[in-house]
Amino acid sequence: MLSIGQVAQRSGVPHTALRFYEEKGLISSERSAGNQRRYSRSILRRIAFIRAAQRVGLSLEDISSALATLPADHAPTKADWARLSREWQTELDARIDALQRLRDRLTGCVGCGCLSLRSCGLYNAEDELARFGPGASKLRPSTEGGI
């Protein structure tokens, strides 16, 4: 069993984040006789899984749902990660598409220097995009009303 300090040192995750993950149900610990947190060594892989999922932009809610499909008593395996990453493929592809469109449009807009609302491809005259809901509608995948 590892102390919270040992887990923080080995995982590179601050102890405050470990407490937060535990509060959110992403990881769990046992309590020692002195009421100190103790983690099994397998928690290190679970934390690595959480951090990798966060790096690709997944929410803690998505991560929590994914972890709920895994056994709590041992570390996620390579096969577990492969299965979950396949499930996230469509969402990640949509995010990549939106970021590429944002990059391309901003380069054209800011690159010309005019910032003209008459010719800007992102301009929303008369709030005509309100029907698509809040946020940057033109930057969403085309299936959601964007360009």
C-alpha positions in Angstrom: 0.0 0.0 0.0 1.2 3.5 -0.8 0.6 6.8 1.1 -0.8 9.8 -0.7 2.6 11.3 -0.8 4.1 8.3 -2.5 1.3 8.2 -5.0 1.7 11.9 -5.7 5.5 11.5 -6.2 5.2 8.4 -8.4 2.3 9.6 -10.5 3.4 13.2 -10.8 -0.2 14.3 -9.7 -0.4 16.7 -6.7 -2.0 15.3 -3.6 -4.8 17.9 -3.9 -5.7 16.4 -7.3 -5.6 12.9 -5.8 -8.1 14.0 -3.1 -10.3 15.6 -5.8 -10.2 12.4 -7.9 -11.2 10.4 -4.8 -14.0 12.9 -4.0 -15.3 12.4 -7.6 -15.1 8.6 -7.3 -12.4 8.2 -9.9 -10.0 6.5 -7.4 -10.4 5.1 -4.0 -8.3 4.5 -0.9 -8.4 2.6 2.3 -7.8 4.2 5.7 -4.9 3.2 8.0 -5.3 2.8 11.7 -4.2 6.4 12.0 -6.9 7.4 9.5 -4.4 8.1 6.7 -5.2 7.3 3.0 -3.5 4.2 1.6 -3.7 3.3 -2.0 -3.0 0.0 -3.8 -0.2 0.1 -6.3 -2.7 -0.5 -9.1 -4.0 3.1 -8.5 -0.9 4.4 -10.4 -2.2 2.9 -13.7 -5.7 4.2 -13.0 -4.3 7.7 -12.5 -2.2 7.4 -15.7 -5.5 6.4 -17.4 -7.3 9.5 -16.0 -4.4 11.9 -17.0 -4.2 10.4 -20.5 -8.0 10.8 -21.0 -7.8 14.4 -19.7 -5.0 15.2 -22.2 -7.2 14.2 -25.1 -9.9 16.5 -23.8 -12.3 14.1 -22.2 -14.4 15.5 -19.3 -14.2 14.0 -15.8 -17.8 12.8 -16.3 -16.7 10.9 -19.4 -13.7 9.5 -17.6 -15.8 8.5 -14.6 -18.3 6.7 -16.9 -15.5 4.8 -18.6 -13.8 3.9 -15.3 -17.2 2.6 -14.0 -17.0 -0.1 -16.7 -13.6 -1.3 -15.4 -13.0 -3.6 -12.3 -12.2 -1.4 -9.3 -9.9 -4.0 -7.8 -7.1 -3.8 -10.4 -5.5 -1.5 -12.9 -7.0 -0.9 -16.4 -5.3 -3.1 -18.9 -4.1 -2.3 -22.5 -7.2 -4.0 -23.8 -9.4 -1.8 -21.5 -7.7 1.3 -22.9 -8.1 0.0 -26.5 -11.8 -0.6 -26.0 -12.5 2.8 -24.4 -10.4 4.7 -27.0 -12.4 3.0 -29.8 -15.6 4.3 -28.1 -14.2 7.8 -28.0 -12.9 7.8 -31.6 -16.0 9.6 -33.1 -16.0 12.3 -30.4 -12.3 12.9 -30.8 -12.6 13.0 -34.6 -15.3 15.7 -34.3 -13.1 17.7 -32.0 -10.2 17.5 -34.3 -12.4 18.6 -37.3 -13.7 21.6 -35.3 -10.2 22.6 -34.3 -8.9 22.4 -37.8 -11.8 24.5 -39.1 -11.2 27.0 -36.4 -7.5 27.2 -37.2 -8.2 27.6 -40.9 -10.8 30.3 -40.4 -8.9 32.3 -37.8 -5.7 32.2 -40.0 -7.7 33.7 -42.9 -9.4 36.3 -40.8 -6.6 37.5 -38.6 -4.0 36.9 -41.3 -5.6 39.5 -43.7 -5.6 42.1 -40.9 -8.9 43.7 -41.9 -11.2 42.1 -39.3 -14.1 43.4 -41.4 -17.5 42.3 -40.2 -18.8 42.7 -43.8 -16.5 39.9 -45.1 -15.8 37.8 -42.1 -16.8 34.2 -42.4 -17.5 33.9 -38.7 -19.7 37.0 -38.4 -23.3 36.3 -37.3 -25.3 39.2 -38.7 -28.7 39.7 -37.1 -28.0 36.7 -34.8 -29.2 34.4 -37.5 -27.4 31.4 -35.8 -29.4 31.7 -32.6 -31.5 28.7 -33.7 -28.5 26.5 -33.3 -28.1 27.3 -29.6 -25.4 28.9 -27.6 -21.7 29.0 -28.6 -19.8 29.2 -31.8 -22.2 27.5 -34.1 -20.1 27.9 -37.3 -17.3 26.1 -35.6 -19.3 23.0 -34.8 -19.2 19.9 -37.1 -21.5 20.5 -40.1 -23.9 17.8 -38.8 -24.8 20.2 -36.0 -25.5 23.3 -38.0 -21.9 24.5 -38.6 -20.0 25.0 -41.7 
